[in-house]
Amino acid sequence: MRSLCLNFQVHQPYRLRTYRFFDIGDDHYYYDDYLNRTIIRRIAEKSYIPANNLLLKLIKELGPKFKVSFSISGIALEQMERFAPEALDGFKKLAKTGSVEFLAETYSHCLASLENKDEFIAQVEKHAAKIEELFGQKPVTFRNSELIYSDHISEIVAEMGYKLMLTEGAKFFLGWKSPNYMYCSAANPKLKLLLRNAQLSDDMAFRFSNTDWSEWPLTADKLAMWLKNMPADQEVVNLSLGYATFGELQNAESGIFEFLKALPGAVLKNSGFSFNTPAELTNTLQPVSAVHVPFPASWADEERDVTAWLGNELQQEAVNKLYVLADRMKGCTDAELLQDWNNLQSSDHFYYMSTKVLSDGAVHALFNPYSTPYEAFINYMNVLSDFTLRLEQMEKEAIPAAKVVEKPKPAQKSKATEKPKATEQPKVAKKSPVKKKTAK
């Protein structure tokens, strides 16, 4: 039986407050707590909580026949702990079912894999520890931020011990090949690659409620039929999409929850596919070939490259200014600086600076608090300037300036104190004559 893998991405950044030039050096708090709380609560109530409840019900009804996987950033988990504990409780209940796998990614959903190897590894290790702490699972599958992948990144991921990595089935490196097979890295064949089926994933995430779409309405039976009609040798389909698709990007009135409720039954009954987690597929599927990806790929835009985050000079300047600090942050022990360092790395900050206006440009506006890319850039750089000043101050305090001590000059020996030579007799100072006082 062929395999269907459902993978859901959960991430929300810490959005920055309006931080002006005159705040630099004066105010060190960068976040819009009201906006962050409002957004995470809204998404939790409209999406995460009802979707979690639905998945729990489906797993209870279908048992081990229905399985899903999640990639949840550490920053999203922090915000759920703080603002939406009910949503986090739902994910913990899913973890206990044994039918849900939690994947490793970067803690802050960042671009470190493109900029700094040591920071990338540190981010992944921090995230894996958080997943194990909250859900009792040590991640064995890796999904990079924004599905970013290249040969170079695959070598680092393999070094960290992961056997499977999820990424985009981009045409620019696949060519005529189908994404519906297990592949492996050309740089390190020991790392298997599970590629996203962009067509079907985006049908669910972005086209579901589009009445102008030729396939509207999308139903569970229709998707099961599409799966059934795939060439018989295509062994695995990976549907990877944002979890906020359910209830937020596609609102409840669109029928998205009814679609999710009906999907497992339709797939199991009519498609010839079974549900599997990525970890299960690591053990059951062998690569059909290696793929060579010299330039980074991602899920975003028609190009499936990284220009959504690094495509203009504003973005490149901001990313460079941030990661030039990476080596200096290695010795940082200040908890607040480390927290801000994590938060400022989220890819979203650079996404907001995008000037792309392609057909899927609306995706860039999702949850964007800025009216223009330039506004996003100025605000971020003001924050980064203050952060850099704080780092410099910490470094000065950690390594006090060395005191300058003047080297004493050799004392000159006076004739009165000079040690006499062995052949010379010591000279006796003559007493000055004392004048006698005369009585007046």
Secondary structure, DSSP 8 states (H G I E B T S, - for coil): -EEEEEEEEE-----B----GGGTTT----B-HHHHHHHHHHHIIIIIHHHHHHHHHHHHHHGGG--EEEEE-HHHHHHHHHH-HHHHHHHHHHHHTSSEEE-B--TT-BSHHHH-HHHHHHHHHHHHHHHHHHHS----EEE-GGG-B-HHHHHHHHHTT-SEEEEE--HHHHTT--SSSEEEESS-TTSEEEEE-HHHHHHHHTSTT-TTSTT-S--HHHHHHHHHTS-TT--EEEEEEEGGGBTTTB-GGGTHHHHHHHHHHHHHHHTSEEE--HHHHHHH---S-EE---S-B-SSTTTTSSHHHHSSHHHHHHHHHHHTTHHHHTT---HHHHHHHHHHTBTHHHHTT----STTGGGGGTT---SSHHHHHHHHHHHHHHHHHHHHHHHHHHS---------------TTTS---TTS----------------
